[in-house]
Amino acid sequence: MRTSPKFIPSRNLEPTRFFRETVPPAHAVRAGYRLITQRNIIRSAARFLLFLLVLVFFIPTSGSAEDGNAFIRSALLACLAISMLGIIQHIGTSVKLFLRTWPVWVLLLWFLLTSHWASYPDISIRRSIAYITIYLIAVSLAVSFEHPVDFQRPLYLALVLIFLANIVAAQIIPPNNAKLGVNGLYAQKNGAGVIALCVIMVMTFSIALRRPLITKLFSACLVILGWAFLISTQAKTSYAIAVCLSFMIPVLSYLLLKPKAYMLFAAAVCALLFGVMVLVFQLMNLTLEELGKAIFVDLTFTNRTFIWNAVIPEIWHRPWTGAGFGSFWATGRLLNPINARPDEFFMDAKLINEAHNGYIDIALQAGFIGLVLALLVMARAAWQLCRAISIRSDDCDGRVSCMIMLALGLAMVIANLTESLVFQYSNPVGYLFVLIVVQAERWGLERAPII
């Protein structure tokens, strides 16, 4: 009797061959273990590097504005040397990220190019290279992180230390001018206000992360302390931004997780409310000036408008190319190069070393070309973070971490209206913004872990 072929035992069922084909060899197991260990070491090193960077950014150090600070330069160069290992380790992903972040490096190269017509080319080159260094470090950190939480955790710890140091300093060091509010570690209230704003944004949304209850309570306490410290600084811009974004970011995140019809409906409601508000103002015979006084009280924004009126004509001397990045303010001169009377308060280079409006400052130093590129970078970063939030509906920690980055980015962009922060020379907030922008592109690159 012949046996049917289908009843003939397969050779694949031989015990030795089956074991050999289904169980990976020992050298493959060791290689996989080494790869996982290597990835964990790189990720931990990147977290620690980000932690140190934020501390270096926001802890005040001595040094003149025109000469810079030797410690910060050395620290950035050391971080860059370490970061190059991360780029080399993930060379393929680094190339992809370089391509995705082309608006950033085109803008930074434009900053460097403006040194050719700057009044102080050496200062312009040095301040441009500082941003390029931060960008390369940001790329290395981004390709070394596998999840948005990898960026949130070291940022959280660093801001906690800096904020607590500010709380202690505010109790020990009297403010420069009690009428202008508490300063903390900083020479003026706006610096302290920005730190409090960052702490409120990070700590408020960190409460929603999956973590021990004690950590949630600690974050909640820091939010309360942050609000108390922010109010004591009397930094009105930071206060208004914190109020708006604390409400707006959760609503925006909720809408991003819903179908597009929800977003369109919300936009229609906002447009309707705006129209009704305009109609009410017209019926009440309220002018824009009266409305502005009701909202802002001081329409000069603490004498900022006088600076803007004096600086804007300087933009038209070189509207497209600018005066040279970092080559207008704090160059060692006693008076700022503004066509005005020498006794005007904004002519004193030790007192005023920025336009107190980041967008005017970018146009002044890098021209309209630089301004358009900067706006493109900001808009693209916001778009990528919104997209990252929308595609992480099943990843609570990742979604919340992206919300934190979005809140910080928007806070900096809005605060840039009254302070020169984003893409400003030697500015820690501007450096942190570059890190956030590159991280936004990283999460738009792919969701899978980088190997």
C-alpha positions, 0 to 999 in steps of 0.5 A: 500500500502506497502512502499518500504524499500528504502523509509523508513526514516533512523534513522540516519536522526533524527535531534538530533542523526545527530547533536550528531554524526556529531558535536564533544562534547564540551569536545573534542573541549576543549581537541583539543584546549589544545593539539594545545596550548601545541604543540605551547608552546613547539615549541616556547620554543624550538625555544627560547632555540635554539636561546639562545644555538647559542648565548652561543656557539658563544659569546666568554667567559673567562676560560682556555681550560683545566678547561672549562667555568663555565658559559657554563657548567651551561648553558648547564645543564640548557638547558638539564634540560629544554630539558628533558621535550620535550623528555618526552612530545614526548617520542615515537618520541624521541625513534624513533629518538634515533634509527635513530641517532645511529651513533651519540650516538655510536660515542659519547659513543666511545669518552667517552670510550676512557677516560679509556686509556687517559692520562687525563681521567677526562678531557676526560670524561668532554669533552665527556659528553659536547657532549652527553649533546648537543646530548640530547638537539638536540633530544629534539629540533628536536622532538619539531619542526614540520617544518624545518623553526622552526630550521631556524628562531632562527638560523637566529636571533642568527647569526644576533646578533652575526654577528652585534656584530662582525661588531661593535667589529671589528671597536672598537677592533684592530686585534691582528695582522693587517697582519692576518686580522680582528678578531672581537670578536675572538682571531684569524681570523679563528673564525671570518671567520667561523662566516662570513661563517655561516652568508653568508650561512644562509642569502643567502638562507633565501632570498628565503623564503616567508617573507616580502620584508623588511626582504628579503632586510635585509637578502641581506644587511647582505649577502653583509656585510658578504662578506665584513667582510669575506674578511677583515678577510683574512680567505682564507678557509672560503672564498673559501668555501663560493664561492663554496657552494653559487653556488653548493647548489642551483644547487644541490637542483635543481637537487634533484627535478628532475628525477635521470637522471638529476643527472647522467647527471650532474655527467657525465659532471663533470667527463668529465670536470675533465678528460679534465682538467687532459689532458690539464695539461698533455699537458701543462706539469704542475705538481701537485705541480705547480697546487697546487701553482697556486690554493693555493699559499702557499702549507704549508697552513700557516705552517699547514703541519709542524703540520700535519707531526709532529702529524701523527706519534703520531696517529700510537702509538694508531691507533685504539683507539686514545690517548683519546678524548680531552686528547691530546691538552690543558690539562694544560701542557706547551708543547704539547705531540709531539715527536719533538724539544721543540723549534718547534712552534707547541710545545707551548700549548698556541699557538697551541691547535689543529692539524688544521685538524679535521680529523687528530685530530679525528684519533689522539684522537679517533683512526681510529674507531672514524674517521670511525664513524665520517665520517659515521655521516657526510655522513648520515647527508648529505644524509638525508638532500638531501633526505629531499630537494627532497621530499619537492618539494611542500614546498618551505620554508621547502626545503630552510630551509633544503638547509640552513642546508645542506650548513652549514653542508657541510661548516663545513665538508670542513672547517674541513680540515684546522681547527679542528671544527667537533666533537672537544672538546669545539668547538661551531661549533662542537656543532652546527654540532650535532644539524644539524645532529639530525635535518637531521634525524628528517626530514628523520623520517617523514613529518607529524607533531609530536603530 
